[in-house]
Amino acid sequence: QLQLVESGGDLVQPGGSLRLSCAASGFTSDYYAIGWFRQAPGKEREGVLCISTGGGSTTYTDSVKGRFTISRDNAKQVVYLQMNNLKPEDTAVYYCAARGFSECPSTVRENYFGAWGQGTQVTVSS
């Protein structure tokens, strides 16, 4: 059974860092582009970053450019979201999702991704 499990969410002060992990099981994630999404309270879920099977990344949210990076370890079937210089507006539930293609879409839509994790909470507050 295809499954994605996020971890690493926490309460962190502004300016701090976190690394989220997305562990895949039940399928060979090497063949799938993986995206990170987030949903802040009272807002719609938005795409953040995506990584292709070859390691190329696509950023969908301008506010994270220069602060968030995405990477993958195919041997471990894990995709990471490194978040630096966190801001209160980064507070959200973060989800990872798998896309049944090797490349990331140039524009993001949730229905481009077929399998989703349950999410992990990131709270940025002093």
C-alpha positions in Angstrom: 0.0 0.0 0.0 1.4 3.3 -1.1 2.0 5.5 2.0 3.7 8.7 2.8 4.5 9.8 6.4 5.7 13.2 7.4 7.7 14.0 10.5 9.9 16.7 12.0 7.2 19.3 12.7 7.7 21.3 15.9 7.4 24.6 17.7 10.3 26.9 16.8 11.2 30.5 17.4 11.3 33.0 14.5 14.6 32.8 12.8 15.0 29.1 13.7 15.3 26.1 11.4 13.5 22.7 11.0 14.0 19.8 8.7 10.9 17.9 7.7 11.0 14.3 6.4 8.7 12.5 4.1 9.1 8.7 4.3 7.7 6.6 1.5 6.6 3.0 1.7 4.7 0.6 -0.4 6.1 1.9 -3.6 9.4 2.9 -5.1 9.5 6.6 -4.6 12.6 7.0 -6.9 10.2 7.1 -9.8 7.9 9.8 -8.4 8.2 13.5 -8.1 7.5 14.6 -4.5 5.9 17.8 -3.5 5.6 19.7 -0.2 2.4 21.6 0.5 1.2 23.5 3.5 -2.1 24.7 5.0 -2.2 27.6 7.4 -5.1 28.1 9.7 -8.1 29.5 7.8 -6.3 29.3 4.4 -6.3 27.0 1.5 -3.5 24.5 1.1 -0.7 25.8 -1.1 2.2 24.1 -2.9 5.6 25.0 -1.6 8.3 23.0 -3.4 8.6 19.9 -5.5 11.5 17.7 -6.4 11.9 15.6 -9.5 13.3 12.1 -9.6 16.5 13.6 -10.9 16.8 16.0 -8.0 15.7 19.2 -9.7 13.5 21.4 -7.6 10.6 23.7 -8.4 9.4 26.4 -6.0 5.8 27.4 -6.0 5.7 29.9 -3.1 7.8 33.1 -3.5 7.9 33.7 0.2 10.1 30.6 0.8 12.7 31.3 -1.9 16.2 31.5 -0.3 14.9 29.9 2.9 13.5 26.5 2.1 15.2 23.7 0.1 14.1 20.3 -0.9 16.2 17.2 -1.3 15.8 13.5 -1.5 17.6 10.3 -0.5 16.4 7.6 -2.9 18.3 4.9 -1.0 16.3 5.7 2.1 13.1 6.7 0.2 12.9 10.0 2.1 12.4 13.5 0.9 13.4 16.4 3.1 12.3 19.9 3.4 14.9 22.1 5.0 13.4 25.3 6.4 15.7 28.1 7.6 15.0 31.6 8.9 11.4 30.5 9.8 8.8 33.2 10.1 5.5 33.2 11.9 3.7 33.2 8.6 5.3 29.7 7.9 3.1 28.3 10.6 1.0 25.6 9.0 0.4 21.9 8.6 2.9 20.6 6.1 2.1 17.7 3.8 4.1 15.8 1.3 2.5 14.2 -1.8 3.7 11.9 -4.6 3.1 12.6 -8.3 3.0 9.7 -10.8 5.5 11.4 -13.1 9.2 12.0 -12.8 9.0 15.7 -13.3 7.4 18.4 -11.2 4.6 20.4 -12.8 5.5 24.0 -13.7 2.3 25.1 -12.0 1.0 23.3 -9.0 -2.4 21.8 -8.5 -3.3 19.4 -5.8 -4.9 16.9 -8.3 -1.5 16.6 -10.0 -0.4 14.6 -6.9 -2.1 11.3 -6.1 -0.9 10.2 -2.7 -0.7 12.3 0.4 0.7 12.1 3.9 -1.2 13.0 7.0 0.7 16.2 7.7 3.0 17.5 10.4 2.5 20.7 12.3 5.0 23.5 12.2 4.5 26.4 14.5 6.7 29.4 14.4 6.3 31.6 17.5 8.2 33.3 20.2 
